[in-house]
Structure formats: C-alpha cells, structure tokens
Amino acid sequence: MDNRSNPWFGISMGLLGLIVGYALATVFGGGLSLPSAKIPAQVAQDPTAIPSAPPPPPPVGDVPEVTDEDHVRGDRGATISVIEYSDFECPFCQRHHSTMVQLLEQEDDVNWVYRHFPLQFHPNALPAAHASECVSELGGNDAFWQFADLIFEKGFDFEAHVKEIGLNVDAFSDCQESGKYNDLIDAQMAAGGAAGVDGTPGNIVYNNETGEAQIVSGAQPLSSFTSAVSALR
C-alpha cells in the first residue's frame, strides 16, 4: 500500500516532526525549565516586517546577597560571584558543574555559590539537596562541595559518599530523616524565582561590590561566563 495515499501517514509524520523539534530545542537550550501552565497563541507574521532587534538579557530581580551561610567555592572575598540555582538530578547541571570548575581555575576574583532549585519532576533532586545540607552540617563547607562533586560523578548513593568523605553515617541518617532543611530549600527556590530563575542551572553573575547582576541561563559554554564576568567588573 502506498503510504502517500494514507491520510494517517501525513498526520503521523507531522507528530514525529513536532517531537523531534521539541527534543532538539531542549538539548540545545542547555537547561531544564519549570513547566508552564499556559500555551502562547500563535501569531501570524508579516513577511514584509522588519526583523526585530535581539531580545534584551533576562531581567534580574532581587538577588539575596552572599553570606557566611552560603556554600561558596573559591575566595569568599571575591568581587564576582556566580550564584547557581541548581538541581542535583539535572543533566545540564552536571555538565555545568565541570564548566564552573574551569571558570574558578581561570578567574582569580570569582567565586561560586550553590543554592538549591530541585525540580519536582526529578525524584532524587530534593533528597539530594537535603542530604547535601546534612553533610554541610556535619562536615562544613568543604564537605558540602565534596558531596556535590560525588553526586554529579557517581550518583545518589548518599551513605557511600558520606563514608568516602569521612563523616558519621548514623548522624547523617538521623539528619536526613528529620527533614529539617526542607524549609531552607523551599526558601532558596522562592528566592531564585524572585530573582528571575525559571529553570536549572539558573546562574546569576553578581558583583558583590556594586550589586549589578546578569542572568546566564542554562549550561552555557565557559566563554559565556567569562564574558558576563568581564561585563560586571
């Protein structure tokens, strides 16, 4: 039978094209976003219209200042902070993690701040975020970053990571079962949303002296961050 004469063939091919297009947009966009409740209406384009200018950078809302309570990698006194709102189960965050390590090796006056933004459709994200806070409680800032590295490198065997870092597993388990850091995680998500973050990794390049900031959304190449850092110096 000739598929070209079958009306369902055309419909099937159209649906396949939509699925492939969505997948490519997700991969090349470099990040995962919160699902939207609204679908924008299609607008007919005038073929004679003059192309519009490139859209401006995303607006930055109120950004909570970096404090001693933050998880900071690098010099706490650095002029520039890259404040990452992140999800331990996000594959783009995993890729971004290595980019940030490179950035700190290259830029002396930049530090990296980790704040939580676990997405609901990632079942391991919230438990991992809470586990990282328990590790920080038991071992401090360095232990937090060791744990973060291990999560992205080896996965979600929390107790194995705790043992590797050298912390007390029973104390960790008690902390993890308590849920004591859920409110902190919720507050960081809310603050990230208010600052303009709508997906992960959501990065705010922030000048700690002037308060100027720029959002860099997604797992962008190293050059995107060096450019943003240079613009805010």
Beta strands, then each sheet from edge to edge (+ up, - down):
strand 1: 32-33
strand 2: 71-73
strand 3: 80-86
strand 4: 110-116
strand 5: 199-200
strand 6: 202-207
strand 7: 213-217
sheet 1: 1+ 5-
sheet 2: 2+ 4- 3- 6+ 7-
end
